[in-house]
Amino acid sequence: MSTTHVIENNKLLIRRLYEDCINQGKLGLLTELVADDFVGSPGEQGAAEFARGIAAVRTGFPDVQFELEDLIAEGDRVAVRWRFQATHGGPFAGRVASHARVTQTANVIFQIRDGKIARAWVQVDRLGLLQQIGALPVSG
């Protein structure tokens, strides 16, 4: 398989993660997309913990829709810059639903191994999200 083909397959894998799995709530697809020995930057390990993190977001923000703003790949890495908009309609981070409309942004680098997501390094604007749902005061 050519390098170009591998890179395009890796990008397609990440697009499927967000568009087919997360946005549509089809968490069963994770077994096809995430390696059993997955390791994430916040410390989660394995596909099951990866799924729990997504489920927590979908519980807190049932209408969440991720938009991939940039998707860049080289070798076994895929970098994505995303934004989501959603309504805080369920419990999240110890807070009851505020019904606030929120936006969150992040940059993620994924490592792909044998056609599955093996690692993820995430830089997410968690502070901004917590401020938008009233969990933390807005400074200034």
N, CA, C and O of each residue as an XYZ file, in Angstrom:
560
protein
N       0.843     -1.165      0.000
C       0.000      0.000      0.000
C       0.896      1.238      0.000
O       1.857      1.300      0.767
N       0.597      2.218     -0.842
C       1.417      3.414     -0.941
C       1.239      4.297      0.293
O       0.234      4.216      1.000
N       2.238      5.138      0.528
C       2.191      6.057      1.656
C       0.984      6.981      1.543
O       0.315      7.255      2.539
N       0.705      7.460      0.340
C      -0.443      8.336      0.125
C      -1.738      7.633      0.500
O      -2.619      8.234      1.114
N      -1.854      6.371      0.135
C      -3.067      5.603      0.446
C      -3.221      5.419      1.963
O      -4.327      5.537      2.491
N      -2.134      5.135      2.652
C      -2.168      4.962      4.107
C      -2.607      6.264      4.771
O      -3.453      6.250      5.665
N      -2.041      7.380      4.341
C      -2.389      8.675      4.927
C      -3.861      8.990      4.699
O      -4.537      9.465      5.612
N      -4.364      8.734      3.506
C      -5.785      8.996      3.224
C      -6.678      8.083      4.062
O      -7.725      8.522      4.536
N      -6.288      6.828      4.253
C      -7.056      5.916      5.112
C      -7.057      6.394      6.565
O      -8.075      6.300      7.251
N      -5.919      6.904      7.030
C      -5.831      7.420      8.389
C      -6.757      8.617      8.580
O      -7.426      8.728      9.607
N      -6.798      9.513      7.597
C      -7.688     10.670      7.669
C      -9.147     10.217      7.654
O      -9.974     10.760      8.387
N      -9.458      9.244      6.838
C     -10.818      8.716      6.773
C     -11.229      8.107      8.122
O     -12.369      8.275      8.556
N     -10.310      7.410      8.778
C     -10.569      6.825     10.094
C     -10.981      7.910     11.097
O     -11.948      7.735     11.838
N     -10.256      9.015     11.119
C     -10.564     10.091     12.063
C     -11.872     10.779     11.676
O     -12.657     11.142     12.552
N     -12.114     10.958     10.404
C     -13.388     11.535      9.950
C     -14.551     10.642     10.389
O     -15.579     11.146     10.839
N     -14.395      9.313     10.260
C     -15.437      8.372     10.707
C     -15.667      8.484     12.209
O     -16.806      8.418     12.671
N     -14.580      8.656     12.980
C     -14.701      8.795     14.433
C     -15.650      9.939     14.782
O     -16.575      9.763     15.575
N     -15.422     11.090     14.199
C     -16.231     12.256     14.540
C     -17.595     12.246     13.862
O     -18.618     12.447     14.517
N     -17.613     12.015     12.570
C     -18.859     12.165     11.815
C     -19.818     10.997     11.988
O     -21.018     11.211     12.156
N     -19.324      9.785     11.952
C     -20.195      8.612     12.035
C     -20.411      8.138     13.471
O     -21.517      7.746     13.842
N     -19.368      8.174     14.258
C     -19.448      7.628     15.616
C     -19.949      8.674     16.619
O     -21.007      8.492     17.222
N     -19.205      9.756     16.801
C     -19.544     10.717     17.847
C     -20.793     11.524     17.474
O     -21.747     11.570     18.251
N     -20.800     12.153     16.308
C     -21.930     13.018     15.950
C     -23.245     12.253     15.865
O     -24.299     12.790     16.203
N     -23.188     11.020     15.422
C     -24.413     10.234     15.285
C     -24.696      9.360     16.513
O     -25.737      8.707     16.580
N     -23.782      9.345     17.475
C     -23.988      8.566     18.693
C     -23.838      7.069     18.501
O     -24.363      6.290     19.296
N     -23.137      6.659     17.469
C     -22.944      5.231     17.202
C     -21.654      4.754     17.867
O     -20.665      4.460     17.195
N     -21.683      4.682     19.194
C     -20.478      4.330     19.942
C     -20.036      2.894     19.695
O     -18.885      2.554     19.968
N     -20.919      2.049     19.188
C     -20.539      0.686     18.839
C     -19.463      0.633     17.765
O     -18.751     -0.365     17.653
N     -19.335      1.689     16.976
C     -18.292      1.745     15.951
C     -16.888      1.825     16.547
O     -15.901      1.552     15.863
N     -16.803      2.196     17.811
C     -15.482      2.369     18.426
C     -14.647      1.094     18.385
O     -13.420      1.165     18.304
N     -15.289     -0.064     18.440
C     -14.504     -1.309     18.394
C     -13.793     -1.453     17.051
O     -12.753     -2.106     16.970
N     -14.340     -0.855     16.007
C     -13.695     -0.872     14.687
C     -12.616      0.197     14.562
O     -11.683      0.051     13.772
N     -12.741      1.279     15.345
C     -11.898      2.453     15.153
C     -10.759      2.595     16.149
O      -9.733      3.197     15.832
N     -10.924      2.048     17.355
C      -9.973      2.281     18.447
C      -9.315      0.973     18.866
O      -9.990     -0.036     19.067
N      -7.998      1.002     18.994
C      -7.233     -0.174     19.418
C      -7.560     -0.527     20.866
O      -7.847      0.353     21.677
N      -7.515     -1.802     21.179
C      -7.790     -2.274     22.546
C      -6.822     -1.676     23.561
O      -7.181     -1.467     24.720
N      -5.581     -1.399     23.120
C      -4.566     -0.853     24.021
C      -4.396      0.659     23.857
O      -3.325      1.201     24.130
N      -5.439      1.325     23.416
C      -5.443      2.777     23.237
C      -4.980      3.485     24.511
O      -5.295      3.052     25.619
N      -4.223      4.587     24.340
C      -3.809      5.441     25.455
C      -4.109      6.884     25.066
O      -3.692      7.351     24.006
N      -4.839      7.585     25.936
C      -5.171      8.987     25.707
C      -4.382      9.896     26.610
O      -3.847      9.458     27.629
N      -4.303     11.164     26.245
C      -3.491     12.114     27.017
C      -4.006     12.383     28.423
O      -3.194     12.640     29.311
N      -5.322     12.337     28.675
C      -5.727     12.526     30.071
C      -5.513     11.280     30.923
O      -5.803     11.296     32.119
N      -5.016     10.212     30.333
C      -4.724      9.008     31.102
C      -5.650      7.843     30.846
O      -5.427      6.754     31.374
N      -6.698      8.047     30.039
C      -7.579      6.905     29.793
C      -6.851      5.844     28.987
O      -5.999      6.147     28.152
N      -7.203      4.599     29.255
C      -6.567      3.475     28.579
C      -7.636      2.524     28.081
O      -8.582      2.188     28.793
N      -7.463      2.101     26.849
C      -8.366      1.132     26.264
C      -9.565      1.765     25.593
O      -9.940      2.903     25.873
N     -10.149      0.995     24.705
C     -11.301      1.458     23.936
C     -12.508      1.744     24.833
O     -13.290      2.649     24.543
N     -12.667      0.987     25.910
C     -13.820      1.179     26.795
C     -13.764      2.543     27.491
O     -14.787      3.219     27.603
N     -12.587      2.951     27.957
C     -12.462      4.264     28.587
C     -12.635      5.377     27.572
O     -13.210      6.419     27.885
N     -12.145      5.165     26.363
C     -12.351      6.127     25.275
C     -13.853      6.325     25.073
O     -14.325      7.456     24.951
N     -14.596      5.224     25.038
C     -16.049      5.264     24.847
C     -16.735      5.984     26.014
O     -17.684      6.735     25.792
N     -16.272      5.770     27.251
C     -16.872      6.442     28.411
C     -16.724      7.959     28.309
O     -17.637      8.703     28.669
N     -15.577      8.411     27.821
C     -15.361      9.849     27.656
C     -16.322     10.450     26.642
O     -16.883     11.522     26.866
N     -16.507      9.759     25.533
C     -17.447     10.231     24.508
C     -18.875     10.198     25.049
O     -19.650     11.128     24.825
N     -19.216      9.142     25.750
C     -20.569      9.028     26.317
C     -20.844     10.165     27.305
O     -21.960     10.682     27.350
N     -19.843     10.557     28.094
C     -20.014     11.660     29.049
C     -20.310     12.968     28.321
O     -21.165     13.743     28.749
N     -19.608     13.207     27.228
C     -19.861     14.417     26.436
C     -21.262     14.361     25.844
O     -21.991     15.353     25.886
N     -21.650     13.207     25.290
C     -22.972     13.086     24.659
C     -24.104     13.147     25.702
O     -25.212     13.568     25.374
N     -23.843     12.737     26.941
C     -24.846     12.855     27.999
C     -25.026     14.323     28.389
O     -26.152     14.803     28.523
N     -23.928     15.020     28.567
C     -23.989     16.422     28.955
C     -24.468     17.345     27.849
O     -25.061     18.393     28.104
N     -24.200     16.936     26.614
C     -24.507     17.764     25.449
C     -25.151     16.887     24.378
O     -24.512     16.570     23.374
N     -26.400     16.494     24.577
C     -27.042     15.508     23.703
C     -27.091     15.886     22.225
O     -27.145     15.007     21.365
N     -27.075     17.178     21.922
C     -27.135     17.609     20.520
C     -25.756     17.961     19.954
O     -25.661     18.638     18.929
N     -24.694     17.508     20.613
C     -23.335     17.864     20.204
C     -23.072     17.470     18.737
O     -23.443     16.390     18.277
N     -22.423     18.389     18.044
C     -22.008     18.145     16.666
C     -20.604     18.710     16.492
O     -20.384     19.917     16.597
N     -19.665     17.816     16.224
C     -18.280     18.227     15.997
C     -18.112     18.633     14.544
O     -18.595     17.958     13.635
N     -17.424     19.738     14.341
C     -17.067     20.185     12.996
C     -15.550     20.124     12.885
O     -14.837     20.747     13.672
N     -15.064     19.376     11.912
C     -13.623     19.273     11.703
C     -13.180     20.465     10.877
O     -13.527     20.581      9.702
N     -12.414     21.348     11.493
C     -11.976     22.565     10.816
C     -10.688     22.348     10.044
O     -10.484     22.950      8.989
N      -9.818     21.490     10.563
C      -8.592     21.092      9.864
C      -8.350     19.623     10.115
O      -8.583     19.127     11.217
N      -7.882     18.924      9.095
C      -7.547     17.504      9.202
C      -6.274     17.303      8.382
O      -6.304     17.339      7.152
N      -5.153     17.091      9.081
C      -3.841     17.036      8.450
C      -3.162     15.737      8.860
O      -3.169     15.369     10.035
N      -2.578     15.044      7.891
C      -1.956     13.755      8.213
C      -0.567     13.643      7.599
O      -0.282     14.164      6.521
N       0.278     12.940      8.339
C       1.605     12.587      7.845
C       2.059     11.343      8.586
O       1.957     11.272      9.810
N       2.553     10.377      7.857
C       2.995      9.139      8.478
C       1.862      8.479      9.233
O       0.781      8.271      8.682
N       2.105      8.144     10.507
C       1.080      7.477     11.325
C       0.301      8.459     12.200
O      -0.418      8.034     13.105
N       0.430      9.766     11.946
C      -0.226     10.787     12.764
C      -1.286     11.542     11.955
O      -1.110     11.825     10.770
N      -2.381     11.853     12.631
C      -3.423     12.697     12.059
C      -3.713     13.789     13.075
O      -4.039     13.510     14.229
N      -3.590     15.041     12.633
C      -3.897     16.187     13.478
C      -5.250     16.739     13.054
O      -5.541     16.873     11.866
N      -6.067     17.054     14.048
C      -7.385     17.612     13.772
C      -7.605     18.820     14.674
O      -7.259     18.806     15.855
N      -8.178     19.850     14.100
C      -8.636     21.008     14.861
C     -10.144     21.001     14.723
O     -10.676     21.086     13.617
N     -10.837     20.898     15.864
C     -12.290     20.807     15.797
C     -12.959     21.858     16.651
O     -12.345     22.481     17.516
N     -14.233     22.032     16.380
C     -15.102     22.914     17.154
C     -16.415     22.168     17.322
O     -16.895     21.522     16.391
N     -16.990     22.261     18.512
C     -18.353     21.770     18.618
C     -19.240     22.851     19.198
O     -18.807     23.707     19.968
N     -20.486     22.778     18.802
C     -21.525     23.610     19.371
C     -22.584     22.659     19.897
O     -22.905     21.651     19.268
N     -23.115     22.993     21.051
C     -24.097     22.101     21.664
C     -24.841     22.835     22.764
O     -24.474     23.944     23.151
N     -25.887     22.201     23.257
C     -26.655     22.707     24.382
C     -26.351     21.843     25.601
O     -26.400     20.615     25.530
N     -26.038     22.491     26.714
C     -25.765     21.750     27.947
C     -27.102     21.239     28.495
O     -27.744     21.885     29.323
N     -27.498     20.061     28.006
C     -28.812     19.525     28.312
C     -28.834     18.389     29.312
O     -29.899     17.838     29.594
N     -27.681     18.025     29.855
C     -27.611     16.927     30.819
C     -26.455     17.149     31.765
O     -25.720     18.125     31.618
N     -26.274     16.257     32.744
C     -25.192     16.438     33.716
C     -23.820     16.362     33.048
O     -23.576     15.525     32.180
N     -22.935     17.260     33.478
C     -21.560     17.266     32.965
C     -20.673     17.951     33.991
O     -21.011     19.024     34.491
N     -19.552     17.342     34.304
C     -18.567     17.891     35.243
C     -19.215     18.259     36.577
O     -18.882     19.279     37.181
N     -20.144     17.417     37.028
C     -20.797     17.634     38.304
C     -21.850     18.727     38.295
O     -22.337     19.129     39.352
N     -22.204     19.209     37.123
C     -23.191     20.279     37.005
C     -24.455     19.759     36.343
O     -24.398     18.996     35.378
N     -25.605     20.183     36.875
C     -26.872     19.855     36.223
C     -26.975     20.687     34.955
O     -26.242     21.660     34.780
N     -27.874     20.306     34.086
C     -28.051     21.003     32.815
C     -28.347     22.478     33.032
O     -29.246     22.833     33.794
N     -27.594     23.328     32.364
C     -27.817     24.773     32.428
C     -28.633     25.244     31.226
O     -29.168     26.353     31.217
N     -28.716     24.392     30.226
C     -29.387     24.681     28.956
C     -28.706     25.807     28.189
O     -29.286     26.389     27.273
N     -27.457     26.107     28.577
C     -26.672     27.113     27.872
C     -26.193     26.544     26.542
O     -25.857     25.365     26.435
N     -26.169     27.394     25.550
C     -25.605     27.027     24.251
C     -24.110     27.283     24.356
O     -23.700     28.387     24.714
N     -23.284     26.281     24.051
C     -21.834     26.375     24.245
C     -21.089     26.058     22.960
O     -21.608     25.439     22.031
N     -19.852     26.513     22.957
C     -18.914     26.193     21.883
C     -17.621     25.760     22.545
O     -17.182     26.364     23.524
N     -17.008     24.708     22.006
C     -15.704     24.273     22.505
C     -14.796     24.012     21.317
O     -15.252     23.592     20.254
N     -13.509     24.265     21.505
C     -12.516     24.006     20.466
C     -11.400     23.136     21.027
O     -11.168     23.093     22.235
N     -10.716     22.444     20.122
C      -9.588     21.606     20.544
C      -8.684     21.307     19.366
O      -9.063     21.446     18.203
N      -7.482     20.894     19.705
C      -6.522     20.343     18.758
C      -6.159     18.961     19.273
O      -5.873     18.787     20.458
N      -6.172     17.983     18.385
C      -5.865     16.610     18.774
C      -4.893     16.022     17.761
O      -5.033     16.233     16.556
N      -3.921     15.293     18.253
C      -3.050     14.508     17.382
C      -3.311     13.050     17.712
O      -3.179     12.625     18.859
N      -3.684     12.290     16.691
C      -3.928     10.861     16.834
C      -2.775     10.091     16.218
O      -2.207     10.510     15.210
N      -2.432      8.972     16.823
C      -1.478      8.028     16.234
C      -2.269      6.803     15.806
O      -3.043      6.242     16.582
N      -2.065      6.400     14.565
C      -2.780      5.266     13.991
C      -1.825      4.085     13.886
O      -0.694      4.223     13.419
N      -2.298      2.921     14.327
C      -1.496      1.694     14.217
C      -2.417      0.576     13.736
O      -3.465      0.328     14.331
N      -2.027     -0.081     12.680
C      -2.800     -1.209     12.136
C      -4.258     -0.825     11.863
O      -5.173     -1.612     12.103
N      -4.457      0.390     11.360
C      -5.794      0.825     10.971
C      -6.711      1.231     12.105
O      -7.915      1.383     11.901
N      -6.154      1.412     13.321
C      -6.964      1.824     14.468
C      -6.256      2.942     15.229
O      -5.042      3.114     15.122
N      -7.030      3.692     15.993
C      -6.480      4.771     16.803
C      -5.790      4.155     18.018
O      -6.422      3.474     18.826
N      -4.479      4.404     18.136
C      -3.702      3.822     19.221
C      -3.379      4.832     20.325
O      -3.269      4.461     21.494
N      -3.228      6.109     19.952
C      -2.892      7.168     20.916
C      -3.639      8.429     20.538
O      -4.019      8.617     19.382
N      -3.846      9.289     21.515
C      -4.417     10.608     21.259
C      -3.827     11.597     22.250
O      -3.768     11.335     23.452
N      -3.392     12.729     21.732
C      -2.902     13.831     22.546
C      -3.857     14.991     22.306
O      -3.980     15.477     21.182
N      -4.534     15.434     23.364
C      -5.627     16.391     23.239
C      -5.295     17.685     23.974
O      -4.864     17.660     25.126
N      -5.498     18.813     23.301
C      -5.436     20.144     23.917
C      -6.803     20.765     23.699
O      -7.121     21.194     22.590
N      -7.620     20.816     24.753
C      -9.011     21.243     24.643
C      -9.265     22.444     25.552
O      -8.657     22.560     26.616
N     -10.149     23.320     25.139
C     -10.507     24.486     25.942
C     -11.559     24.105     26.978
O     -12.717     24.511     26.876
N     -11.152     23.328     27.967
C     -12.065     22.878     29.023
C     -12.473     24.056     29.907
O     -13.626     24.133     30.332
N     -11.544     24.977     30.192
C     -11.864     26.135     31.016
C     -13.017     26.934     30.394
O     -13.976     27.284     31.083
N     -12.920     27.216     29.105
C     -13.970     27.968     28.440
C     -15.314     27.266     28.510
O     -16.344     27.910     28.710
N     -15.311     25.953     28.347
C     -16.557     25.192     28.414
C     -17.157     25.252     29.815
O     -18.360     25.466     29.968
N     -16.329     25.066     30.832
C     -16.818     25.107     32.210
C     -17.364     26.487     32.564
O     -18.333     26.595     33.315
N     -16.757     27.533     32.034
C     -17.277     28.879     32.259
C     -18.636     29.054     31.579
O     -19.536     29.674     32.145
N     -18.786     28.514     30.380
C     -20.032     28.667     29.635
C     -21.214     27.951     30.302
O     -22.359     28.377     30.151
N     -20.939     26.862     31.040
C     -22.041     26.151     31.712
C     -22.226     26.620     33.157
O     -23.075     26.101     33.881
N     -21.429     27.601     33.567
C     -21.580     28.171     34.913
C     -20.851     27.421     35.995
O     -21.079     27.682     37.176
N     -19.971     26.489     35.635
C     -19.232     25.721     36.637
C     -18.082     26.534     37.224
O     -17.637     26.259     38.338
N     -17.601     27.521     36.495
C     -16.512     28.395     36.942
C     -16.855     29.828     36.571
O     -17.523     30.068     35.565
N     -16.398     30.790     37.383
C     -16.682     32.188     37.040
C     -15.869     32.622     35.820
O     -14.773     32.122     35.565
N     -16.438     33.558     35.086
C     -15.733     34.166     33.961
C     -14.915     35.301     34.548
O     -15.464     36.195     35.192
N     -13.603     35.274     34.330
C     -12.747     36.318     34.899
C     -12.781     37.554     34.007
O     -13.116     37.480     32.825
N     -12.433     38.670     34.591
C     -12.290     39.862     33.785
C     -13.161     40.911     34.219
O     -13.161     41.995     33.635
